[in-house]
Amino acid sequence: EKVVIGRNLNCSHVLSVSDDPHLLTYSQTHLEIKRVKANDGSFHTQLKDLSSNGTFVNGQKVGRNRSRVLANNDEISLAVNTNKAWTYIEFDAILQKQYPACVTEHYTVSKTLGSGAFGEVKLVFETGTCHRYAMKIISKKGMSLPTGLTTDMSIRREVSILQQLNHPNIVRIERFFDSNDRVFLILELAEGGELFDRITSQPNQSGFDNETAKFLCYQMAQAVKYLHDKDITHRDLKPENFLLLESGQNKTLVKLADFGVSKLVSSETMLRTFCGTQCYLAPEIMKSNGQPYTSKVDVWSLGVIFFICLAGYPPFTEERKDFDLQTQICDGHVNFPPEHWGNVDAAAIDLIKRMLVVQTDRRLSMRQVCAHHWFKDDKVLSELRQLLDRECQLQVQRQQQQQSSAASEAAASSAAGNYLANWSPGQPLVDEVAADEVAADEVAMTSKPMVRGGRKRPSQTPAGGAEDRQPAKKMSVQ
């Protein structure tokens, strides 16, 4: 009926994780949680803060010797409000019965992270380890896809693609469950939210500084290059589909999600399906009329995202007054006015220009993008290696907890090694290929200036898993 938590060995739950940076700020008896029976026979759960260093519920400090009643899905943090330790769940048997046994045998379903056109995304906790994941629930009813594919075909395609991928900048699919009316994807949880929301939250909505933008853009480029190396074209790249692993800092790992409109293609196969979000669409898609196009559509879309990361506003939008959206894109009407780009690294501008080339044979490939001289920055790559090494260690720990055999440690190390095969600390992070073979004067530009105006704050969308296809959120220009 009562749990006492602290560093004292007599506590019900002892805080003793040696690598916890906050360990020494936890009190000997930090807090207690107990069930309290009311006069009507009902119960509630009460938390009491016993520490002067602070216990937080949903980011708010409780206060020493003060108590509060816990509600379902309350998040409890220790010492600082960002140091989340637990999520309190009122186990509701009726709620859990909404999901098939194949799901509830392995996971406890918690709060909704967001919803989309094809379903919703729930936070789930793995039985036995309490690891947090995002569960994407896809309804099989009422889905109508512009490509003419059936619901089951679309779902099988997404799952098939995800299960083949193993890269630190790609959202992992952990498990897959199927029922008569729904499909459940258990996905890696990226708790930092969408890249879009992080961009719009920057001071003055002016984009990231050069170093942070480089740190994030390089990871995005590596993720897309990895897909292209496997003959996969994403076709729906936008800031909403890049998720950040952590919420407390901008220099964090980036995860590419949402393969709902991806198509696996061989080297002989061309993409003929018109899809994606208009302001990120490549010119050849806008003009295709069903004609084939290649994976370089992703290079264009990523160039638009790089532009937004550095400037805080989009290069192409219906709110521009000089050209309609289709003309802007098809004729390559984009420029870099000095009042907004004066402090941006010239190498970054050069890269974006080479990505936003209308002629596909003169547009960079993803391999050339990753090898561009803007990314040849020892400091940024060293910081990224450190993050990736930490991610590798976490992977080993997760695998060890999920393995029950005597060979669990070896299996875990092997799995993590495969996971980070492209990011081995002993290997260069930048591909050895010349990115300068496309001449700067080949870039189609316009002399028309573009002036940034106010932004519209979009509605929230799922931040914890692969996003369902929806109209893109808007950033405004005048």
C-alpha positions as CSV (number, residue, x, y, z in Angstrom):
1,E,0.0,0.0,0.0
2,K,3.0,2.4,0.4
3,V,6.3,2.7,-1.5
4,V,9.2,4.8,0.0
5,I,11.8,5.9,-2.6
6,G,15.3,7.2,-1.9
7,R,19.0,6.4,-1.6
8,N,18.7,4.8,1.8
9,L,19.1,1.0,1.6
10,N,16.0,0.6,3.9
11,C,13.7,2.3,1.3
12,S,11.2,0.1,-0.6
13,H,12.8,1.3,-3.8
14,V,16.5,2.2,-3.6
15,L,17.9,4.8,-6.0
16,S,21.4,3.5,-6.8
17,V,22.0,3.7,-10.6
18,S,25.8,4.6,-10.6
19,D,25.7,6.4,-14.0
20,D,22.8,8.6,-13.1
21,P,24.2,12.2,-13.2
22,H,21.5,13.3,-10.6
23,L,22.2,10.4,-8.1
24,L,23.8,12.6,-5.5
25,T,21.0,15.1,-5.5
26,Y,18.5,12.4,-4.4
27,S,17.7,12.4,-0.7
28,Q,18.0,9.4,1.5
29,T,14.2,9.3,1.6
30,H,13.1,11.3,-1.4
31,L,9.4,10.6,-1.7
32,E,6.6,8.2,-0.8
33,I,3.7,7.0,-2.8
34,K,0.7,5.4,-1.1
35,R,-2.9,4.3,-1.7
36,V,-5.4,6.1,0.4
37,K,-8.9,4.8,1.0
38,A,-11.8,7.3,1.1
39,N,-14.9,7.2,3.2
40,D,-16.9,5.9,0.3
41,G,-14.6,3.0,-0.1
42,S,-12.9,4.3,-3.2
43,F,-9.1,4.6,-3.4
44,H,-6.7,7.3,-4.7
45,T,-3.0,7.4,-5.0
46,Q,-1.1,10.1,-3.1
47,L,2.5,11.3,-3.5
48,K,4.4,13.0,-0.7
49,D,7.6,14.9,-1.4
50,L,10.2,14.3,1.4
51,S,13.1,16.0,-0.2
52,S,14.3,19.6,-0.2
53,N,15.9,18.9,-3.6
54,G,12.5,18.5,-5.2
55,T,10.0,16.1,-6.5
56,F,8.1,17.2,-9.6
57,V,4.8,16.0,-11.1
58,N,4.2,17.0,-14.7
59,G,7.0,19.6,-14.3
60,Q,5.6,21.3,-11.2
61,K,7.4,21.0,-7.9
62,V,5.4,19.4,-5.1
63,G,7.4,20.9,-2.2
64,R,8.9,19.3,0.8
65,N,6.4,17.6,3.1
66,R,3.6,18.5,0.7
67,S,1.4,16.0,-1.0
68,R,-0.7,15.7,-4.2
69,V,-3.0,13.1,-5.6
70,L,-1.7,11.4,-8.7
71,A,-3.8,11.1,-11.8
72,N,-3.4,8.7,-14.7
73,N,-0.4,9.3,-16.8
74,D,1.2,11.8,-14.4
75,E,5.0,12.1,-15.0
76,I,7.2,12.1,-11.9
77,S,10.6,13.7,-12.0
78,L,13.4,13.9,-9.4
79,A,15.7,16.8,-8.5
80,V,15.0,18.7,-11.7
81,N,11.8,18.9,-13.6
82,T,13.3,17.4,-16.8
83,N,14.7,14.3,-15.0
84,K,11.7,12.1,-15.6
85,A,11.8,8.9,-13.5
86,W,8.3,7.3,-13.8
87,T,4.9,7.6,-15.3
88,Y,2.0,6.8,-13.0
89,I,-0.6,4.6,-14.6
90,E,-4.0,3.7,-13.2
91,F,-4.4,0.2,-14.6
92,D,-7.8,0.1,-16.2
93,A,-8.8,-3.4,-17.1
94,I,-11.7,-2.1,-19.2
95,L,-9.4,0.2,-21.2
96,Q,-6.8,-2.6,-21.8
97,K,-9.6,-4.8,-23.2
98,Q,-9.9,-2.3,-26.1
99,Y,-6.8,-3.9,-27.4
100,P,-6.2,-7.5,-28.5
101,A,-4.5,-9.9,-26.2
102,C,-1.5,-10.1,-28.5
103,V,-0.8,-6.5,-27.6
104,T,-1.7,-6.4,-23.8
105,E,0.3,-9.6,-23.1
106,H,3.4,-7.6,-24.0
107,Y,2.6,-4.0,-23.4
108,T,0.6,-1.7,-21.1
109,V,-1.2,1.0,-23.1
110,S,-1.0,4.5,-21.8
111,K,-1.8,8.0,-23.0
112,T,-2.4,9.2,-26.6
113,L,0.6,10.9,-28.2
114,G,-1.3,12.1,-31.2
115,S,-3.7,11.1,-34.0
116,G,-3.7,11.2,-37.7
117,A,-5.6,10.3,-40.8
118,F,-5.1,6.6,-40.4
119,G,-5.3,6.2,-36.6
120,E,-3.6,7.3,-33.5
121,V,-0.3,6.9,-31.6
122,K,-0.2,5.7,-28.0
123,L,2.5,5.5,-25.4
124,V,3.0,1.9,-24.3
125,F,5.2,0.3,-21.6
126,E,6.8,-3.1,-22.2
127,T,5.9,-5.7,-19.7
128,G,8.9,-6.8,-17.6
129,T,11.2,-3.9,-18.5
130,C,8.8,-0.8,-18.5
131,H,10.6,0.4,-21.6
132,R,8.6,3.1,-23.3
133,Y,7.6,2.8,-27.0
134,A,5.1,4.4,-29.4
135,M,2.3,2.2,-30.6
136,K,1.0,3.3,-34.0
137,I,-2.6,2.0,-34.4
138,I,-3.8,1.8,-38.0
139,S,-7.4,1.1,-38.8
140,K,-8.1,-1.1,-41.7
141,K,-11.5,0.5,-42.3
142,G,-12.2,3.6,-44.4
143,M,-8.7,4.0,-45.8
144,S,-8.6,5.2,-49.4
145,L,-5.2,5.5,-50.9
146,P,-4.5,7.6,-54.1
147,T,-2.2,5.0,-55.4
148,G,-5.0,2.4,-55.7
149,L,-3.5,0.1,-53.1
150,T,-5.7,-1.7,-50.6
151,T,-5.3,-1.1,-46.9
152,D,-3.6,-4.4,-46.3
153,M,-1.2,-3.8,-49.1
154,S,-0.2,-0.4,-47.7
155,I,0.3,-1.7,-44.2
156,R,2.3,-4.7,-45.4
157,R,4.5,-2.3,-47.4
158,E,5.2,0.0,-44.5
159,V,6.0,-2.9,-42.2
160,S,8.1,-4.6,-44.8
161,I,10.2,-1.5,-45.4
162,L,10.6,-0.7,-41.7
163,Q,11.7,-4.2,-40.7
164,Q,14.5,-4.1,-43.3
165,L,16.0,-0.9,-41.9
166,N,18.7,-0.7,-39.2
167,H,20.2,2.8,-38.8
168,P,20.5,5.2,-35.8
169,N,18.7,7.9,-37.7
170,I,15.7,5.8,-38.7
171,V,12.8,5.0,-36.4
172,R,13.0,1.4,-35.5
173,I,10.0,-0.9,-35.6
174,E,10.2,-3.2,-32.6
175,R,7.2,-5.4,-33.2
176,F,4.1,-5.8,-35.3
177,F,0.7,-7.1,-34.3
178,D,-2.3,-7.7,-36.6
179,S,-6.0,-8.0,-35.8
180,N,-9.2,-8.2,-37.9
181,D,-9.7,-4.4,-38.0
182,R,-6.5,-2.8,-36.8
183,V,-2.7,-3.1,-37.1
184,F,-0.4,-2.2,-34.2
185,L,3.2,-1.1,-34.9
186,I,5.5,-0.9,-31.8
187,L,8.0,1.8,-32.7
188,E,11.0,3.4,-31.1
189,L,9.9,6.4,-29.0
190,A,11.4,9.8,-29.9
191,E,10.5,12.0,-27.0
192,G,11.9,15.3,-28.4
193,G,9.0,15.9,-30.7
194,E,8.9,16.9,-34.4
195,L,11.7,18.9,-36.1
196,F,9.0,21.3,-37.3
197,D,8.0,22.2,-33.8
198,R,11.6,22.6,-32.7
199,I,12.3,25.0,-35.6
200,T,9.2,27.2,-34.9
201,S,10.1,27.4,-31.2
202,Q,13.5,29.0,-31.9
203,P,14.0,32.7,-30.8
204,N,12.4,35.0,-33.4
205,Q,11.6,31.9,-35.5
206,S,14.9,32.5,-37.3
207,G,16.0,28.9,-37.6
208,F,19.0,27.2,-36.0
209,D,22.5,28.6,-35.7
210,N,25.0,27.2,-38.2
211,E,26.5,24.6,-36.0
212,T,23.2,23.2,-34.7
213,A,21.7,23.1,-38.2
214,K,24.8,21.3,-39.5
215,F,24.5,18.8,-36.6
216,L,20.9,18.0,-37.5
217,C,21.1,18.3,-41.3
218,Y,24.0,15.8,-41.5
219,Q,22.0,13.2,-39.7
220,M,19.0,13.7,-41.9
221,A,21.2,13.4,-45.0
222,Q,22.7,10.1,-43.6
223,A,19.2,8.7,-43.0
224,V,18.0,9.5,-46.6
225,K,21.3,8.2,-48.1
226,Y,20.8,5.0,-46.2
227,L,17.4,4.6,-47.8
228,H,18.7,5.4,-51.2
229,D,21.5,2.9,-50.8
230,K,18.8,0.3,-50.3
231,D,16.8,1.4,-53.3
232,I,14.1,3.0,-51.1
233,T,12.7,6.4,-51.9
234,H,10.8,8.1,-49.0
235,R,8.8,10.5,-51.2
236,D,7.2,12.4,-48.3
237,L,10.1,14.2,-46.6
238,K,9.1,17.1,-44.5
239,P,10.1,18.5,-41.0
240,E,7.1,16.7,-39.4
241,N,8.6,13.4,-40.4
242,F,11.9,14.0,-38.6
243,L,11.7,13.3,-34.9
244,L,14.1,14.4,-32.2
245,L,15.2,11.9,-29.6
246,E,15.5,14.3,-26.7
247,S,13.5,17.4,-25.7
248,G,16.1,19.2,-23.6
249,Q,18.6,20.2,-26.2
250,N,18.8,20.9,-30.0
251,K,21.9,18.9,-30.5
252,T,20.2,15.5,-30.3
253,L,19.8,12.5,-32.5
254,V,17.3,12.8,-35.4
255,K,15.0,10.0,-36.4
256,L,13.3,9.7,-39.8
257,A,9.8,8.3,-39.6
258,D,6.6,7.8,-41.6
259,F,7.0,5.3,-44.4
260,G,3.3,5.3,-45.2
261,V,4.0,6.6,-48.7
262,S,7.3,4.9,-49.3
263,K,7.9,2.4,-52.1
264,L,10.6,-0.2,-52.4
265,V,12.1,0.1,-55.9
266,S,14.9,-1.8,-57.7
267,S,17.5,0.0,-59.8
268,E,15.4,-0.8,-62.9
269,T,12.1,0.5,-61.4
270,M,11.0,4.1,-61.6
271,L,8.5,5.8,-59.3
272,R,5.3,6.7,-61.0
273,T,3.1,7.5,-58.0
274,F,2.2,11.1,-57.3
275,C,2.3,11.7,-53.6
276,G,3.9,13.9,-51.0
277,T,3.3,17.4,-49.6
278,Q,3.2,20.2,-52.2
279,C,5.6,22.8,-50.8
280,Y,8.3,20.0,-50.5
281,L,7.6,18.4,-53.8
282,A,10.3,18.3,-56.5
283,P,9.6,20.0,-59.9
284,E,9.6,16.7,-61.7
285,I,6.7,15.5,-59.5
286,M,4.7,18.7,-60.1
287,K,5.2,18.3,-63.8
288,S,5.2,14.6,-64.1
289,N,1.7,13.8,-65.4
290,G,2.3,10.2,-64.5
291,Q,5.8,10.2,-66.0
292,P,8.6,8.4,-64.1
293,Y,10.9,10.1,-61.7
294,T,13.8,9.0,-59.5
295,S,14.9,9.0,-55.9
296,K,16.4,12.5,-56.5
297,V,12.9,13.8,-55.5
298,D,14.1,13.2,-51.9
299,V,17.2,15.4,-52.5
300,W,15.0,18.3,-53.5
301,S,12.7,17.8,-50.5
302,L,15.6,17.6,-48.1
303,G,17.1,20.8,-49.6
304,V,13.8,22.5,-48.7
305,I,14.1,21.2,-45.1
306,F,17.8,22.4,-44.9
307,F,16.6,25.8,-46.1
308,I,14.0,26.0,-43.3
309,C,16.4,24.8,-40.6
310,L,18.7,27.7,-41.4
311,A,16.2,30.4,-42.2
312,G,13.1,29.5,-40.2
313,Y,10.9,30.0,-43.2
314,P,10.2,28.0,-46.4
315,P,11.6,28.8,-49.8
316,F,8.3,27.9,-51.5
317,T,4.8,28.8,-50.3
318,E,1.4,29.8,-51.5
319,E,1.7,33.0,-49.5
320,R,4.3,34.4,-51.7
321,K,3.1,37.2,-54.0
322,D,5.5,37.0,-56.9
323,F,4.7,33.5,-58.3
324,D,2.2,30.8,-57.7
325,L,3.5,27.8,-55.8
326,Q,3.8,25.6,-58.9
327,T,5.8,28.2,-60.8
328,Q,8.1,28.8,-57.8
329,I,8.9,25.1,-57.7
330,C,9.0,24.2,-61.4
331,D,11.2,27.2,-62.3
332,G,13.3,27.1,-59.2
333,H,12.4,30.6,-57.9
334,V,14.4,30.6,-54.6
335,N,17.0,33.0,-53.3
336,F,18.9,33.9,-50.1
337,P,18.3,37.6,-49.2
338,P,21.2,38.9,-47.1
339,E,18.9,40.3,-44.4
340,H,18.0,36.7,-43.5
341,W,21.1,34.8,-44.7
342,G,23.9,37.2,-44.0
343,N,25.1,35.2,-41.0
344,V,24.6,31.8,-42.6
345,D,27.7,29.8,-43.6
346,A,28.4,30.2,-47.3
347,A,29.0,26.5,-47.6
348,A,25.5,25.7,-46.3
349,I,24.0,28.1,-49.0
350,D,26.1,26.4,-51.6
351,L,24.9,23.0,-50.6
352,I,21.2,24.0,-50.7
353,K,21.6,25.6,-54.1
354,R,23.0,22.3,-55.5
355,M,20.1,20.4,-54.0
356,L,17.5,22.7,-55.3
357,V,18.5,22.4,-59.0
358,V,15.5,21.9,-61.3
359,Q,17.3,19.7,-63.7
360,T,17.6,16.3,-62.1
361,D,20.8,15.3,-63.9
362,R,22.5,18.3,-62.4
363,R,21.1,17.9,-58.9
364,L,23.3,16.3,-56.3
365,S,22.8,12.7,-55.3
366,M,22.5,11.9,-51.6
367,R,26.0,10.5,-51.6
368,Q,27.3,13.8,-52.9
369,V,25.2,15.7,-50.3
370,C,26.7,13.7,-47.5
371,A,30.2,14.4,-48.9
372,H,29.7,18.2,-49.3
373,H,32.4,20.3,-47.6
374,W,29.8,22.0,-45.3
375,F,29.7,18.7,-43.4
376,K,33.5,18.3,-43.1
377,D,33.5,19.7,-39.5
378,D,35.6,17.8,-37.0
379,K,33.9,19.4,-34.0
380,V,30.4,18.6,-35.1
381,L,31.2,15.1,-36.2
382,S,33.0,14.4,-32.9
383,E,30.0,15.5,-30.9
384,L,27.8,13.3,-33.1
385,R,30.1,10.3,-32.6
386,Q,29.7,10.8,-28.8
387,L,25.9,10.7,-29.1
388,L,26.0,7.7,-31.3
389,D,28.4,5.8,-28.9
390,R,25.9,6.5,-26.1
391,E,23.0,5.3,-28.3
392,C,25.0,2.1,-29.0
393,Q,25.5,1.5,-25.3
394,L,21.7,1.9,-24.7
395,Q,21.0,-0.5,-27.5
396,V,23.3,-3.1,-25.8
397,Q,21.4,-2.6,-22.5
398,R,18.0,-2.9,-24.1
399,Q,19.0,-6.1,-25.9
400,Q,20.5,-7.6,-22.7
401,Q,17.2,-6.9,-20.8
402,Q,15.2,-8.5,-23.6
403,Q,17.4,-11.6,-23.9
404,S,17.0,-14.5,-21.5
405,S,19.6,-16.9,-22.8
406,A,23.2,-17.2,-21.4
407,A,24.4,-15.7,-24.7
408,S,22.4,-12.5,-24.1
409,E,25.4,-10.2,-23.8
410,A,27.1,-11.4,-27.0
411,A,23.8,-11.3,-28.9
412,A,23.1,-7.7,-27.6
413,S,26.6,-6.5,-28.6
414,S,26.2,-8.0,-32.0
415,A,22.8,-6.4,-32.6
416,A,24.0,-3.0,-31.5
417,G,27.1,-3.4,-33.7
418,N,24.9,-4.1,-36.7
419,Y,22.7,-1.2,-35.7
420,L,25.6,1.2,-35.8
421,A,27.5,-0.4,-38.6
422,N,27.5,2.8,-40.7
423,W,28.6,4.8,-37.7
424,S,31.6,2.9,-36.4
425,P,33.9,5.3,-34.4
426,G,36.8,4.0,-36.5
427,Q,35.2,4.9,-39.8
428,P,34.9,8.3,-41.4
429,L,31.4,9.9,-41.1
430,V,31.8,11.7,-44.4
431,D,31.8,9.7,-47.7
432,E,34.9,9.9,-49.8
433,V,33.3,11.3,-52.9
434,A,33.6,14.7,-54.6
435,A,30.5,16.8,-54.1
436,D,31.8,19.7,-56.1
437,E,31.4,18.2,-59.5
438,V,28.2,20.2,-60.0
439,A,29.2,23.7,-60.9
440,A,27.8,26.5,-58.8
441,D,26.7,28.4,-61.9
442,E,24.4,25.5,-62.9
443,V,22.1,26.3,-60.0
444,A,18.8,27.8,-61.2
445,M,18.1,31.0,-59.1
446,T,16.0,34.1,-59.3
447,S,16.7,37.7,-58.5
448,K,13.3,38.1,-56.9
449,P,13.7,38.8,-53.1
450,M,11.6,36.9,-50.6
451,V,10.7,38.6,-47.3
452,R,9.9,36.6,-44.2
453,G,6.8,37.4,-42.3
454,G,4.8,35.9,-39.4
455,R,4.4,32.2,-38.9
456,K,1.2,30.3,-38.2
457,R,1.4,27.9,-35.3
458,P,0.1,24.5,-36.4
459,S,-2.0,22.1,-34.5
460,Q,-0.2,19.4,-32.6
461,T,0.5,16.0,-34.2
462,P,2.1,12.8,-32.9
463,A,5.6,13.3,-31.5
464,G,6.4,9.9,-30.5
465,G,6.1,7.6,-33.5
466,A,5.8,7.4,-37.3
467,E,3.4,10.1,-38.4
468,D,0.2,9.3,-40.4
469,R,0.0,11.2,-43.7
470,Q,-1.6,14.6,-43.2
471,P,-1.4,18.0,-44.9
472,A,1.9,19.6,-43.9
473,K,2.0,22.3,-41.3
474,K,2.6,25.8,-42.6
475,M,5.3,28.4,-42.2
476,S,4.4,31.7,-43.6
477,V,6.2,34.3,-45.7
478,Q,5.1,37.6,-47.2
